[in-house]
């Protein structure tokens, strides 16, 4: 298989699906995902959260971010430093100074650099094993590979972005959770496992955070 060509075709098809949804449907699905994030991951209110400005009808995380910030969270947007390098994150708040970055999306201008403890990552597609298909630049894969301990990785997408597999490679990094308008799934040993409710999501998220914190303390020089 020509993986690059296959992924390019999948990406085009998934983006076309997303752009075809109505404004009313978009708002409804967006509200559902926002509600699930608030209910399942209240721990985010005490964390530094990296998120992406919505692009091409992606889930819009700003409503959830406003709420988590109001409760004490720090929010940060990604910055492309250079091609083929990990992303940096800089603090963002409503009214923060910004400049235009890649795809003309806003990038914080001169604000403090932030190390995200959690990431809300909008995939173009996601598969049954919790792997994400991005836009093809590899920025998030390189960023996640460079972060230790790993942040809490929450994929946020509409159900129409679900595919059977992305044919993951060694450089692909699975999410910890996928949140869609239909529910919250945890990425376990057997792939995506739909959770019964927000309480289960919170319990698993806390366990992941504690495990990674302990691992980070045991490897202070990494």
C-alpha positions in Angstrom: 0.0 0.0 0.0 1.1 3.6 -0.7 0.3 4.8 2.8 0.9 8.5 2.0 -1.5 8.4 -1.0 -4.1 6.3 1.0 -4.1 8.8 3.9 -4.3 11.7 1.5 -7.5 10.2 0.0 -9.0 9.4 3.4 -8.2 12.9 4.6 -9.9 14.5 1.6 -13.0 12.3 2.0 -13.3 13.0 5.7 -12.9 16.8 5.3 -15.5 16.8 2.6 -17.9 15.0 5.0 -17.3 17.5 7.7 -17.7 20.5 5.5 -21.0 19.1 4.2 -22.8 19.2 7.6 -25.4 22.0 8.2 -24.8 24.8 10.6 -27.6 23.6 12.8 -26.1 20.1 13.0 -22.7 21.5 13.7 -24.0 23.6 16.6 -25.9 20.6 18.0 -22.9 18.2 17.8 -20.5 20.9 19.1 -22.7 21.5 22.2 -22.9 17.8 22.9 -19.2 17.3 22.9 -18.7 20.5 25.0 -21.2 19.0 27.6 -19.3 15.7 27.6 -16.0 17.4 28.2 -17.4 19.4 31.1 -19.1 16.4 32.7 -16.3 13.8 32.1 -13.2 15.9 32.6 -13.8 18.5 35.4 -10.2 17.9 36.4 -9.3 20.1 33.4 -10.3 23.2 35.4 -7.0 22.8 37.4 -4.7 22.1 34.5 -2.8 23.8 31.6 -4.8 22.9 28.5 -3.5 23.0 25.0 -6.2 23.4 22.4 -6.6 24.3 18.7 -8.4 27.2 17.1 -11.3 25.6 15.1 -10.5 25.0 11.4 -12.5 23.6 8.5 -15.6 22.8 10.6 -13.6 21.1 13.4 -15.2 20.8 16.9 -14.9 24.3 18.4 -13.3 23.8 21.9 -13.6 27.5 22.9 -16.9 27.1 24.8 -15.3 24.4 26.9 -12.1 26.4 27.3 -14.0 29.5 28.4 -15.7 27.4 31.2 -12.5 25.7 32.3 -10.6 29.0 32.3 -13.3 30.6 34.4 -12.8 27.8 37.0 -9.0 28.3 37.1 -7.4 26.5 34.1 -4.7 27.9 31.9 -5.3 27.8 28.2 -2.6 27.6 25.5 -2.6 27.6 21.7 0.1 25.8 19.5 2.8 27.7 17.7 4.7 26.2 14.7 8.3 27.0 15.4 9.7 25.6 12.2 8.9 22.8 9.7 9.4 19.3 11.1 9.8 20.5 14.7 7.6 19.9 17.7 5.0 22.6 18.4 5.3 25.1 21.2 2.4 26.3 23.3 1.8 29.8 24.4 -0.8 31.1 26.8 -4.0 32.4 25.4 -7.0 34.2 26.9 -9.8 36.2 25.4 -8.2 39.4 24.2 -4.7 38.1 24.3 -2.3 39.6 21.7 -2.2 37.4 18.6 -0.7 37.3 15.2 -1.6 35.2 12.1 0.1 31.8 11.9 -0.3 28.7 9.7 -3.7 28.7 7.8 -4.1 32.3 9.0 -5.1 30.9 12.5 -4.4 33.1 15.5 -1.1 32.5 17.3 -0.4 34.1 20.7 2.1 36.9 20.3 4.7 37.1 23.0 2.7 35.5 25.8 4.3 33.0 28.2 5.2 29.5 27.0 3.2 26.8 28.6 3.8 23.1 29.0 0.3 21.5 28.5 -0.8 19.0 31.0 -3.8 18.1 28.8 -4.4 18.4 25.1 -7.7 18.7 23.2 -6.7 17.4 19.8 -9.1 17.6 16.8 -8.3 14.8 14.4 -9.4 14.7 10.8 -10.2 11.1 11.4 -9.8 8.6 14.2 -9.9 4.8 14.2 -10.9 1.8 16.3 -7.6 1.7 18.1 -7.7 5.4 19.1 -5.2 6.6 16.6 -5.7 9.9 14.8 -5.4 11.0 11.2 -4.2 14.6 11.1 -3.6 17.1 8.3 -0.4 15.4 7.2 2.3 17.7 8.7 3.1 15.4 11.6 3.3 18.2 14.1 1.2 16.6 16.8 3.0 13.3 16.5 6.4 15.0 16.9 5.1 17.1 19.8 3.7 14.2 21.7 6.9 12.2 21.2 8.9 15.1 22.7 6.7 15.5 25.8 7.5 13.5 28.9 5.5 12.8 30.9 2.8 12.6 28.3 -0.2 15.0 28.7 -3.7 13.7 29.0 -4.6 13.3 25.3 -8.3 13.9 24.4 -9.3 13.6 20.8 -12.4 15.7 20.0 -14.3 14.8 16.8 -17.6 14.1 15.3 -18.7 10.6 14.7 -18.5 11.1 10.9 -14.7 11.2 11.4 -14.6 7.6 12.6 -12.8 5.1 10.3 -11.8 1.5 10.8 -8.0 2.1 10.8 -5.5 4.7 9.9 -2.9 1.9 9.4 -0.8 3.2 12.3 2.9 3.4 12.0 5.6 3.5 14.7 5.5 7.3 14.9 1.7 7.5 15.4 0.6 8.1 19.0 -2.8 7.0 20.2 -5.1 9.2 22.2 -6.2 8.5 25.8 -9.8 9.3 25.1 -12.0 10.1 22.1 -15.0 12.4 22.8 -17.7 12.6 20.1 -21.3 13.8 20.1 -22.3 10.1 20.8 -20.2 9.5 23.9 -16.8 9.2 25.5 -14.5 6.3 24.7 -11.3 5.3 26.5 -8.4 3.9 24.5 -7.6 0.7 26.3 -5.6 -2.4 25.5 -8.2 -3.5 23.0 -8.7 -0.1 21.4 -11.7 2.2 21.8 -13.9 1.2 24.7 -17.1 3.2 25.1 -17.6 4.4 28.7 -20.9 4.1 30.6 -20.8 7.7 31.8 -18.8 10.7 32.8 -17.9 9.3 36.2 -16.0 6.5 34.6 -14.1 8.9 32.3 -13.1 11.0 35.3 -11.9 8.0 37.2 -9.8 6.8 34.3 -8.4 10.3 33.6 -7.3 10.7 37.2 -5.6 7.3 37.2 -3.7 8.2 33.9 -2.6 11.5 35.4 -1.4 10.0 38.6 0.5 7.2 36.8 2.3 9.6 34.5 3.1 12.0 37.3 4.7 9.1 39.3 6.6 7.9 36.3 7.9 11.5 35.6 9.1 11.7 39.2 10.9 8.4 38.9 12.8 9.7 35.8 13.7 13.3 36.8 16.5 13.7 34.2 14.4 12.6 31.2 
